[in-house]
Amino acid sequence: MKKNKLIVKTKSKNYPIFFGNNIINSTGTLIEKNIPGVKKICIISDGRLPRLILKKLTSSLKKYKIIIYKLKPSEKIKNISIATKIIEKLLNENFNKSDCVISLGGGIIGDLSAFVSNLTKRGLKFINIPTTLLAQVDASIGGKTGVNSKQGKNLIGTFYQPDFILSDVSTLKSLSQREIVSGYGEILKHSLIQNKKLFFWLLKNGKKIIYKRNNFFLKESIIKSCKIKCKVVEKDEKEKDLRMILNFGHTFGHGFEAAKNFSKSLNHGEAVLLGMMIASDLSYKRGKLTYKELSLIKKHYRDLKLPMHINKIFKKTDIKKIVNFMKKDKKNVSEKINLILLNKIGKTTKPKEYFLEDKVIKKFLTSYFS
Ligand SMILES: NC(=O)c1ccc[n+]([C@@H]2O[C@H](COP(=O)([O-])OP(=O)(O)OC[C@H]3O[C@@H](n4cnc5c(N)ncnc54)[C@H](O)[C@@H]3O)[C@@H](O)[C@H]2O)c1
């Protein structure tokens, strides 16, 4: 890999991720080089972004016909009727397969935009410019598109790889501390499931990333994390097997988010961080992870003040709701709940290997409240 570029190689498409500081100014040039047939561009932008970010992007796209769609992100706007409205707009504007959608925002805007790009005329060009740490290290990579439905999160979706991803560390400056912590959770996840060396690097440098927002360490952590996600996605693009290890902490996390009705009181990254802590505890209780390694993980959570105490966020009476949502997870293939646990730091249980009955999980979660 050249320092500022990583190629994602999947069965359906190979595409680059460009990393840098202020590279958003070069979006136009990168489009000319990588997808030369583009004439029209629809930017689907997070309506809460600082104006300057969108301005930098539009200034680099002067030679294209641009339409801009602004949305205020929440899990509620990630739905099929908003997707349909945008698709209708693209059809009215005569977008064709060589034209392009750009997502400018976090994972919510990214998942929705990718979905729209895939469904319009069976696939427009698609560029993802993730502006949250979580989207830079996780959501933008791997081609999962999706919208939510009444029945649950991301239950309607496809796989659609972008033409390129532009990961600009300068766009993270305006991010709230909470959102930085959320994104850090996915970096930590990648280390816990695949790379012990990265975990020890994070033990040393985590504070510089989260609290000092040191540009060098931030960019390094993003690249290290993306390499891990890419490696997994390259081996199993459609989540038939290996890719499921990325769900470490997420089965609990989705249950937590849903039990809070996807409200701002617990965002996606925080729910996943809490989920990873619970899954690590369970890994120890089930005789997989050693006490020494569990203690190291806990110490890191405490040192960085990451969300780790379920009883501070939920009541005992919420457990039933949490587990019911966990049962609806689309990765389950039977009545039992499929979990990814840690055998050790850097190594998970095998996908589709570990299932627990809901009553066992209820009992385990209840133990936090005694
Ligand atoms: N497709 C995938 O593989 C995948 C993986 C992980 C998560 N996801 C999805 O991603 C979503 C979560 O993504 P997210 O955490 O990025 O949430 P998000 O898109 O809601 O962004 C979080 C918050 O940050 C704000 N924001 C975004 N960029 C900003 C910036 N540069 N400066 C200031 N504020 C900014 C947003 O307005 C929002 O309030 C969930 O819907 C989740 O399901 C998808």
The ligand as an SDF file (V2000), in Angstrom:
LIG
                    3D

 44 48  0  0  0  0  0  0  0  0999 V2000
  -22.6240   -0.0700    6.0320 N   0  0  0  0  0  0  0  0  0  0  0  0
  -21.9230   -0.5350    7.0500 C   0  0  0  0  0  0  0  0  0  0  0  0
  -21.1030   -1.4600    6.8940 O   0  0  0  0  0  0  0  0  0  0  0  0
  -22.0980    0.0720    8.3930 C   0  0  0  0  0  0  0  0  0  0  0  0
  -21.1790   -0.2020    9.4250 C   0  0  0  0  0  0  0  0  0  0  0  0
  -21.3270    0.4400   10.6380 C   0  0  0  0  0  0  0  0  0  0  0  0
  -22.3760    1.3240   10.8540 C   0  0  0  0  0  0  0  0  0  0  0  0
  -23.2680    1.5470    9.8550 N   0  0  0  0  0  0  0  0  0  0  0  0
  -24.3750    2.4810   10.0510 C   0  0  0  0  0  0  0  0  0  0  0  0
  -23.8370    3.7690   10.2540 O   0  0  0  0  0  0  0  0  0  0  0  0
  -24.7470    4.5360   11.0450 C   0  0  0  0  0  0  0  0  0  0  0  0
  -23.9760    5.2450   12.1330 C   0  0  0  0  0  0  0  0  0  0  0  0
  -23.0420    6.0690   11.5150 O   0  0  0  0  0  0  0  0  0  0  0  0
  -22.4170    7.3540   12.2300 P   0  0  0  0  0  0  0  0  0  0  0  0
  -22.0020    6.9850   13.5930 O   0  0  0  0  0  0  0  0  0  0  0  0
  -21.4340    7.9290   11.3050 O   0  0  0  0  0  0  0  0  0  0  0  0
  -23.7170    8.2470   12.4550 O   0  0  0  0  0  0  0  0  0  0  0  0
  -24.3440    9.5590   11.7560 P   0  0  0  0  0  0  0  0  0  0  0  0
  -24.2920    9.4710   10.3050 O   0  0  0  0  0  0  0  0  0  0  0  0
  -25.6560    9.7610   12.4040 O   0  0  0  0  0  0  0  0  0  0  0  0
  -23.4070   10.7230   12.2920 O   0  0  0  0  0  0  0  0  0  0  0  0
  -23.3400   10.9670   13.6700 C   0  0  0  0  0  0  0  0  0  0  0  0
  -23.5770   12.4460   14.0110 C   0  0  0  0  0  0  0  0  0  0  0  0
  -22.4440   13.1960   13.5910 O   0  0  0  0  0  0  0  0  0  0  0  0
  -22.8490   14.3370   12.8300 C   0  0  0  0  0  0  0  0  0  0  0  0
  -21.7370   14.5970   11.8890 N   0  0  0  0  0  0  0  0  0  0  0  0
  -21.3640   13.8680   10.8240 C   0  0  0  0  0  0  0  0  0  0  0  0
  -20.2250   14.3500   10.3130 N   0  0  0  0  0  0  0  0  0  0  0  0
  -19.8900   15.4380   11.0670 C   0  0  0  0  0  0  0  0  0  0  0  0
  -18.8140   16.3500   11.0510 C   0  0  0  0  0  0  0  0  0  0  0  0
  -17.8080   16.2210   10.1890 N   0  0  0  0  0  0  0  0  0  0  0  0
  -18.8020   17.3540   11.9540 N   0  0  0  0  0  0  0  0  0  0  0  0
  -19.7880   17.4630   12.8840 C   0  0  0  0  0  0  0  0  0  0  0  0
  -20.8250   16.6140   12.9670 N   0  0  0  0  0  0  0  0  0  0  0  0
  -20.8720   15.6130   12.0690 C   0  0  0  0  0  0  0  0  0  0  0  0
  -24.1510   13.9130   12.2110 C   0  0  0  0  0  0  0  0  0  0  0  0
  -24.9360   15.0300   11.8650 O   0  0  0  0  0  0  0  0  0  0  0  0
  -24.7720   13.0710   13.3060 C   0  0  0  0  0  0  0  0  0  0  0  0
  -25.4300   13.9100   14.2340 O   0  0  0  0  0  0  0  0  0  0  0  0
  -25.7880    3.5810   11.5630 C   0  0  0  0  0  0  0  0  0  0  0  0
  -26.9740    3.7610   10.8500 O   0  0  0  0  0  0  0  0  0  0  0  0
  -25.1950    2.2110   11.2770 C   0  0  0  0  0  0  0  0  0  0  0  0
  -26.1840    1.2370   11.0500 O   0  0  0  0  0  0  0  0  0  0  0  0
  -23.1300    0.9590    8.6420 C   0  0  0  0  0  0  0  0  0  0  0  0
  1  2  1  0
  2  3  2  0
  2  4  1  0
  4  5  1  0
  4 44  2  0
  5  6  2  0
  6  7  1  0
  7  8  2  0
  8  9  1  0
  8 44  1  0
  9 10  1  0
  9 42  1  0
 10 11  1  0
 11 12  1  0
 11 40  1  0
 12 13  1  0
 13 14  1  0
 14 15  2  0
 14 16  1  0
 14 17  1  0
 17 18  1  0
 18 19  2  0
 18 20  1  0
 18 21  1  0
 21 22  1  0
 22 23  1  0
 23 24  1  0
 23 38  1  0
 24 25  1  0
 25 26  1  0
 25 36  1  0
 26 27  1  0
 26 35  1  0
 27 28  2  0
 28 29  1  0
 29 30  1  0
 29 35  2  0
 30 31  1  0
 30 32  2  0
 32 33  1  0
 33 34  2  0
 34 35  1  0
 36 37  1  0
 36 38  1  0
 38 39  1  0
 40 41  1  0
 40 42  1  0
 42 43  1  0
M  CHG  2   8   1  16  -1
M  END
$$$$
